[in-house]
Every structure is written in structure tokens, then in C-alpha cells.
Amino acid sequence: MNAEVAILKSAEKRSVTRRIIDFGAFIREEDATAIRVRCRNISTGGCRIEGAGGLAEDAEIWIKITGLTPLKARVAWVRGEDAGCEFSEPLHPRVIEQLLIPYRTMVNGRFAAPAGMG
């Protein structure tokens, strides 16, 4: 699992900070088989997934990201194989920070734990 802790700059006015990541995840619609996707950014309110062909806007899905319990979400937008998802219940900011701790620092081209963590 790779992750980059960064604020995603955008011309759009966002109410929450998004973190650029590259996590493996699984998604599924109700009564469907889970498919593997990539989670490319995450915020307290939602995430962007890649590799989710066939999803429709407003579909209700479950997202399973390593380190988190499955999250219920609504598909807010779809562009080809990418989709933006809005979590049914916002995540606490500390949940995202805890998720990213092992990948916070990049040293000599490799991700490493922050000082004092290992």
C-alpha cells in the first residue's frame, strides 16, 4: 500500500481537506460481488476511486479501505472508470490521520514512519 500525505489543490471551493493517497480498496453495491479499486484521495466527507467501471451516479455502495470498517457511500459523480463517493457518515479527521501515519514521511524515495514511531 502506498500513500502520499498531501493536500490536493483545486480551483474548486471545498469545505474539507482532501488527502492524496493510493490505497487498494474494495467496493460493492447491495447484493453484488465486491470489486477491487484504487482509492486516490480521501477526506472526512468522501473519496475518489479509480477502476470502478459500471457505477451509476446516486448508487449506494459499500467501500472497504484497509484499516477502516466498511463505509456506506453514495456515488456523487462518475467519469469513465473514476467515481467520487460521499460517505453516509463523515469520518472524524483523526481517523484519516491514523490511517496515514505509517505513510506520512518519505525518506530517500521510500515511505517511512514519522520520527519516534519505530
Residue frames relative to the residue before (quaternion, step in Angstrom):
aa qw qx qy qz dx dy dz
M 1.0000 0.0000 0.0000 0.0000 0.00 0.00 0.00
N 0.1363 -0.7750 0.6142 0.0589 3.56 -0.91 0.97
A 0.0387 0.7825 -0.6214 0.0112 3.54 -1.14 0.59
E 0.1278 -0.7498 0.6434 0.0862 3.50 -1.15 0.66
V 0.2491 -0.7629 0.5771 0.1514 3.55 -0.70 1.02
A 0.2933 0.7265 -0.5652 0.2582 3.52 -0.45 1.24
I 0.4284 -0.6491 0.5515 0.3017 3.53 -1.23 0.42
L 0.3520 -0.7393 0.5395 0.1964 3.54 -0.79 1.04
K 0.2668 -0.7744 0.5560 0.1414 3.55 -0.51 1.22
S 0.0492 0.7939 -0.6004 0.0827 3.52 -1.00 0.84
A 0.4941 -0.6337 0.5027 0.3187 3.53 -1.16 0.58
E 0.5706 0.5941 -0.3787 0.4219 3.56 1.26 -0.39
K 0.4166 -0.6651 0.5544 0.2769 3.55 -1.18 0.58
R 0.0522 -0.8088 0.5855 -0.0178 3.59 -0.44 1.22
S 0.4214 -0.7112 0.5045 0.2493 3.54 -1.09 0.70
V 0.7732 0.2292 -0.1392 0.5747 3.61 1.24 -0.33
T 0.5189 -0.6290 0.4858 0.3148 3.55 -1.24 0.52
R 0.2163 -0.7536 0.6070 0.1295 3.55 -0.97 0.90
R 0.2530 -0.7446 0.6003 0.1456 3.56 -1.13 0.74
I 0.3829 -0.6962 0.5587 0.2378 3.55 -0.94 0.93
I 0.0799 0.7915 -0.5987 0.0935 3.56 -0.79 1.05
D 0.1527 -0.7398 0.6383 0.1483 3.54 -1.34 0.00
F 0.1792 0.7947 -0.5464 0.1944 3.55 0.35 1.31
G 0.4397 -0.6224 0.5689 0.3092 3.52 -1.18 0.60
A 0.0370 0.7872 -0.6136 0.0498 3.57 -1.08 0.72
F 0.2687 -0.7167 0.6106 0.2034 3.52 -1.34 0.16
I 0.0858 -0.7692 0.6297 0.0665 3.54 -1.13 0.67
R 0.0520 0.7774 -0.6268 -0.0083 3.52 -1.26 0.42
E 0.3708 -0.6605 0.5983 0.2615 3.48 -1.23 0.58
E 0.7035 -0.4429 0.3286 0.4483 3.58 -1.24 0.31
D 0.8581 0.0599 -0.0814 0.5034 3.58 -0.94 0.96
A 0.5818 0.5533 -0.3935 0.4477 3.62 1.09 0.60
T 0.5699 -0.5741 0.4648 0.3600 3.54 -1.30 0.34
A 0.4962 -0.6573 0.4813 0.3000 3.58 -1.00 0.81
I 0.1365 -0.7644 0.6232 0.0931 3.55 -1.14 0.70
R 0.4718 -0.6713 0.5004 0.2762 3.54 -1.15 0.72
V 0.0020 0.7780 -0.6266 0.0455 3.55 -1.00 0.97
R 0.3953 -0.6487 0.5709 0.3115 3.57 -1.33 -0.10
C 0.2608 -0.7197 0.6218 0.1654 3.55 -1.02 0.85
R 0.1888 -0.8469 0.4944 0.0525 3.59 -0.44 1.25
N 0.7797 -0.0588 -0.0310 0.6226 3.58 1.20 -0.31
I 0.1253 -0.7907 0.5982 0.0343 3.52 -1.22 0.55
S 0.0200 -0.7552 0.6551 0.0145 3.52 -1.22 0.63
T 0.6951 -0.4377 0.3325 0.4634 3.55 -1.24 -0.05
G 0.7380 0.4491 -0.2241 0.4510 3.58 1.13 -0.61
G 0.8148 -0.1351 0.1138 0.5522 3.60 1.15 -0.39
C 0.2798 -0.7467 0.5757 0.1807 3.53 -1.30 -0.29
R 0.3545 -0.6757 0.5920 0.2594 3.53 -1.37 0.20
I 0.1048 -0.7931 0.5980 0.0486 3.54 -0.87 0.96
E 0.2340 -0.7551 0.6039 0.1021 3.51 -1.23 0.65
G 0.7628 0.3492 -0.2640 0.4759 3.57 -0.99 0.82
A 0.5357 0.6424 -0.3775 0.3972 3.54 1.25 0.42
G 0.0479 0.8335 -0.5470 0.0612 3.58 0.80 0.96
G 0.7673 0.3825 -0.2721 0.4369 3.54 -1.08 0.72
L 0.5316 0.6069 -0.4311 0.4039 3.60 1.21 -0.05
A 0.2581 -0.7480 0.5916 0.1546 3.54 -1.18 0.63
E 0.5846 -0.5560 0.4487 0.3844 3.56 -1.15 0.60
D 0.8186 0.2296 -0.2308 0.4731 3.52 -1.15 0.85
A 0.4228 0.6778 -0.4908 0.3477 3.62 1.22 0.15
E 0.3200 -0.7089 0.5890 0.2194 3.56 -1.11 0.67
I 0.0009 0.8092 -0.5844 0.0607 3.55 -0.80 1.08
W 0.3334 -0.6653 0.6163 0.2575 3.52 -1.41 0.10
I 0.1389 -0.7740 0.6151 0.0579 3.58 -0.97 0.92
K 0.0890 -0.7763 0.6227 0.0409 3.57 -0.89 0.98
I 0.0425 -0.7735 0.6310 -0.0416 3.55 -0.55 1.30
T 0.5507 -0.6208 0.4356 0.3487 3.59 -0.86 0.92
G 0.7784 0.3084 -0.2508 0.4860 3.54 -0.88 0.99
L 0.7409 0.3247 -0.2056 0.5509 3.59 1.26 -0.21
T 0.5121 -0.5809 0.5108 0.3734 3.55 -1.20 0.41
P 0.6401 -0.5132 0.3704 0.4354 3.64 -1.13 0.40
L 0.2306 -0.7866 0.5675 0.0776 3.52 -0.98 0.97
K 0.3271 -0.7162 0.5785 0.2129 3.56 -0.87 0.93
A 0.0421 0.8109 -0.5789 0.0744 3.57 -0.93 0.91
R 0.3230 -0.6913 0.6088 0.2170 3.51 -1.39 0.28
V 0.4128 -0.6846 0.5366 0.2700 3.59 -0.96 0.84
A 0.2498 -0.8068 0.5257 0.1014 3.57 -0.49 1.25
W 0.7918 -0.0658 0.0663 0.6036 3.57 1.08 -0.74
V 0.1484 -0.7602 0.6265 0.0872 3.56 -1.28 0.49
R 0.0330 0.7581 -0.6499 0.0426 3.56 -1.01 0.94
G 0.8075 -0.1451 0.0562 0.5690 3.57 -0.13 1.26
E 0.8129 -0.1858 0.1851 0.5200 3.56 -0.68 -1.18
D 0.6255 0.5302 -0.3347 0.4642 3.61 1.29 -0.05
A 0.0148 -0.7876 0.6159 0.0077 3.54 -1.19 0.61
G 0.2881 -0.7157 0.6087 0.1849 3.53 -1.18 0.66
C 0.1203 -0.8158 0.5655 0.0153 3.55 -0.79 1.03
E 0.2230 -0.7571 0.6038 0.1120 3.53 -1.04 0.87
F 0.4013 -0.7271 0.5053 0.2343 3.57 -0.67 1.12
S 0.5247 -0.6308 0.4738 0.3198 3.59 -1.08 0.75
E 0.7639 0.1410 -0.0727 0.6255 3.55 1.11 -0.77
P 0.4373 -0.7067 0.4768 0.2863 3.65 -0.63 1.01
L 0.4415 -0.6620 0.5385 0.2773 3.55 -1.17 0.66
H 0.4795 -0.6125 0.5299 0.3378 3.55 -1.16 0.54
P 0.5800 -0.6058 0.4002 0.3694 3.66 -0.91 0.75
R 0.6272 0.5494 -0.3448 0.4312 3.62 1.04 -0.66
V 0.5765 0.5774 -0.3792 0.4364 3.58 1.13 -0.58
I 0.6712 0.4795 -0.2972 0.4809 3.58 0.91 -0.88
E 0.6485 0.5157 -0.3259 0.4553 3.59 0.90 -0.85
Q 0.6518 0.5036 -0.3163 0.4706 3.61 0.96 -0.82
L 0.6250 0.5536 -0.3257 0.4437 3.56 1.02 -0.82
L 0.7589 0.4139 -0.1918 0.4647 3.58 1.00 -0.86
I 0.3997 0.7550 -0.4650 0.2323 3.65 1.17 -0.25
P 0.7118 0.4574 -0.3145 0.4304 3.66 0.66 -0.87
Y 0.7522 0.3901 -0.1949 0.4940 3.61 1.20 -0.43
R 0.3699 0.7922 -0.4317 0.2219 3.55 1.30 0.20
T 0.7988 0.2733 -0.1249 0.5212 3.61 0.89 -0.85
M 0.1715 -0.7612 0.6150 0.1142 3.57 -1.00 0.80
V 0.0281 -0.8049 0.5912 -0.0435 3.56 -0.65 1.17
N 0.8435 -0.0735 0.0076 0.5320 3.58 -0.74 1.10
G 0.7410 -0.4324 0.2278 0.4606 3.56 0.86 0.98
R 0.6964 0.4023 -0.2781 0.5252 3.61 1.24 0.09
F 0.4650 -0.6592 0.5059 0.3054 3.53 -1.09 0.66
A 0.0110 -0.7907 0.6115 -0.0279 3.55 -1.02 0.84
A 0.5876 -0.5621 0.4436 0.3768 3.53 -1.24 0.42
P 0.5915 -0.5671 0.4258 0.3837 3.58 -1.13 0.54
A 0.6626 -0.4988 0.3764 0.4129 3.56 -1.23 0.49
G 0.7900 0.2915 -0.2364 0.4848 3.54 -0.99 0.86
M 0.6279 0.5417 -0.3428 0.4412 3.62 1.27 -0.04
G 0.8248 0.1580 -0.0936 0.5348 3.61 1.04 -0.07
